[in-house]
Amino acid sequence: MRKRVLIALPLVIVLAVVLWEALGHDTPAGQPPVANITAATLSAFDREFDQAADQARVIVLLSPT
């Protein structure tokens, strides 16, 4: 059973990545695209974040490590 899982899991992950790329991943209408925050864009992000103080805001940090 464990051997099947070890074989199937990478295949499922590869399939998911292939489908994600093939089907596309556009931002829904009315929603701003995901922001890539760098040192150069941090001040603009900070201003936008502060302007939306009356709305719910979520920051998600993703790291490959």
MOKA-V706696 format. One record per residue. N is the residue number from 1. PHI is phi in whole degrees, -180 to 180 (NA if undefined). Layout:
BEGIN
N/PHI  N/PHI
END
This chain:
BEGIN
1/NA  2/-63  3/-65  4/-65  5/-65  6/-65  7/-85  8/-74  9/-59  10/-62  11/-65  12/-65  13/-64  14/-62  15/-61  16/-63  17/-66  18/-62  19/-64  20/-58  21/-71  22/-71  23/-86  24/82  25/-152  26/-79  27/-74  28/-60  29/-59  30/87  31/-109  32/-68  33/-67  34/-62  35/-94  36/-103  37/-91  38/-125  39/-61  40/-74  41/-104  42/-64  43/-66  44/-66  45/-63  46/-60  47/-63  48/-62  49/-63  50/-69  51/-67  52/-99  53/-64  54/-88  55/-118  56/-70  57/-129  58/-133  59/-116  60/-117  61/-103  62/-115  63/-138  64/-74  65/-112
END
